[in-house]
């Protein structure tokens, strides 16, 4: 028997360190990110996380964790504590744990199955 995957839809907004961060997903966002050859980015200045929802469900979940971790580090560590490599290590480790537990972050689209 395989693991039943619990899919958690990301809200349009999330609090990080008391700040409201917008989570932006959509066609225009995806096009801008793909032009930069990335699946996501975040801005502490503009308090936003942008994610490309054309990524596979697993890639979307891993990218969401990665960008959320950047935002947390930006608020609590002022962007001075973790390198990009360290953010990747931690995000990938959390992604592996979540996958094994059957938990996946997903887009807000009505249909979460792909």
Secondary structure as the mmCIF struct_conf table of DSSP 4:
data_model
#
loop_
_struct_conf.conf_type_id
_struct_conf.id
_struct_conf.beg_label_comp_id
_struct_conf.beg_label_asym_id
_struct_conf.beg_label_seq_id
_struct_conf.end_label_comp_id
_struct_conf.end_label_asym_id
_struct_conf.end_label_seq_id
HELX_LH_PP_P HELX_LH_PP_P1 UNK A 2 UNK A 5
STRN STRN1 UNK A 6 UNK A 9
HELX_LH_PP_P HELX_LH_PP_P2 UNK A 10 UNK A 11
BEND BEND1 UNK A 12 UNK A 12
STRN STRN2 UNK A 13 UNK A 16
TURN_TY1_P TURN_TY1_P1 UNK A 17 UNK A 18
STRN STRN3 UNK A 19 UNK A 25
BEND BEND2 UNK A 26 UNK A 26
HELX_RH_AL_P HELX_RH_AL_P1 UNK A 27 UNK A 35
TURN_TY1_P TURN_TY1_P2 UNK A 36 UNK A 37
BEND BEND3 UNK A 39 UNK A 39
STRN STRN4 UNK A 40 UNK A 43
TURN_TY1_P TURN_TY1_P3 UNK A 44 UNK A 47
STRN STRN5 UNK A 48 UNK A 51
TURN_TY1_P TURN_TY1_P4 UNK A 53 UNK A 54
BEND BEND4 UNK A 55 UNK A 55
HELX_RH_AL_P HELX_RH_AL_P2 UNK A 57 UNK A 76
BEND BEND5 UNK A 77 UNK A 77
TURN_TY1_P TURN_TY1_P5 UNK A 78 UNK A 79
BEND BEND6 UNK A 81 UNK A 81
HELX_RH_AL_P HELX_RH_AL_P3 UNK A 84 UNK A 101
TURN_TY1_P TURN_TY1_P6 UNK A 102 UNK A 102
STRN STRN6 UNK A 103 UNK A 106
BEND BEND7 UNK A 108 UNK A 110
#
